[in-house]
Amino acid sequence: MKEIFQANGVFVEYREKRVELENGQVLTHRSEEPTKLWWELKEAIKGKKVRIVVYELEE
């Protein structure tokens, strides 16, 4: 096994937005967007058999 990719950062940006409708109901809109890190990892592992291990960095 050899290392082909190593990076730190946010993998997917997640947002929530609360919206109040005309009838008084409140909805939560959620969206997820891949970051540059996601695209770089995707390109690095394309077509390869890999094992991916993820560690959470403490803030």
N, C-alpha and C positions, 0 to 999 in steps of 0.2 A: 504494500500500500504506500502511495506517495501523496503528499499534500498538493492539491491543485488550486485551492482557493482559500484565502483567509482575509477576513475583513470584520470591522465592527460597525454597528450603526443600527438604525431603525429599518426593519424589513418591510413593513406595511404601515402606512399612515392611516389612522382610524379616527373618524369624526362622528359626532352625534349632534343633531340640531333638533331642538324642540319647536314644533310649529302648532299654533292654536288655529283651529278651523273656525269658520263662521258660526257653526252650530255649537261652539264651546268645547268640542273635543280637542284633546291634545295628542298629537302624534309625534313620535320620535323618528326622524330620518337618520339612517346610519349609512356611512359610506366608507369604503376601504380603497386605498390607492397604493399600488406597488411603488416602491422608491427605487432610486438608482441602484442601491444594493441588491434588490430583488432581481433586476435585469442583469446585473453583472454576474450574479450567482447562476442564473438561468443559462447564460452564454457559456460559463466555465464548465458546467456539468452536462451540457447538451451531448447526447449520444454516449455517455459514459455510465458504467455501473458504479454507483457511489454509495457511501454511507455518510449521512449528514447528522452531525451532533450539534445541538444548539445550547449555548450557555447564556443565561440572563446576566447582564452586567448590572451591578448595584449602582444606583445613582447617588 
